[in-house]
Amino acid sequence: MTQNTRPPQTRLPLRPSQIRHRHFNERRRGLDPVEIRSFLHEVADELAVAQKALVAVQEENVRIKSALRAWQSAQAANHRYR
């Protein structure tokens, strides 16, 4: 391996471009480089989709928490003046 030699616990999350551009040392009787490259692109595409979905879920979570806080504040205000 030529990249990301840090221990796993200190690595930043992989980005799809890191997967697409990853290079491995060549060996005499190694695997088919075209097949490896194709697989890495497939994995990178799936990672990009997963990361976009994660961002969407995080944004929805913020929206829901904000709406819940607003609702709780309104309910607290209604109960104070009864």
N, C-alpha and C positions, 0 to 999 in steps of 0.2 A: 504494500500500500504506500502511496506517496503523499496522501493528504490525511488530515485529522488524526494525527498521532497522539493527541492528548487522551488521557483516560476518559472513558464514556461519561462519567459523572460531571466532567467539566466542559463537555462539548455543547455547542449551541445546536438548536434543532436544525436538521438538514433542510436545505432548500432544493427545490427541483433542479435548479441549474447545477448544483453541486453533484447531483446524481448523474445528470446528463454528461457532464464534463469529467467525470471520474476516470482516472487512468490506473491501470494495474501493471505490474511488472510482467514482462513476457517470459515465458518458459518454453523450453524446447518442445515439449509435448503438451502444451497448455490447451485451454478451451478455445473454441471458435470465437475470435474477437468480434465478428459481426453479430453473432448470436448474443454475446454479452452486451454489446452496445444496444442492440434492439431491446433486450430485457431491461437495461438501465433506463432507457427512454420510457418504457411502459411503466416502470415503477415511479419514475419522476412525474409522469402524467397523473398517476393515481394519487401521489403525494400532493400535487398541486390542487386536485379536486378536494382532497381531505382537508387541506389547510384552508381553502376557501369556505368549506362547510363549517369548519371550526370558528372562523371569524364571524360568519353569519349567526351561529349559535351564541357566541359571546355577545354580539350586538343585541340579539333578541333578549338575552339574559339581562343586560343593562336596561333595556326598555321595560321589561317586565318588573324588575326591581324598582325602577323609577315610578311606574304606575302603581305598584303596591304601596310604596311610601306615600304617594299622593293620596291614595284611597285611605290609608291608615290615618293620615293627618286629618282628612275630612271627617272620618268617623270619630276621631278623638275630639274634634271641634264640635261636632253634633252632640256628643255625650256630655260635654262640659256645661253646656247651657240649658240642660233639661231640668 
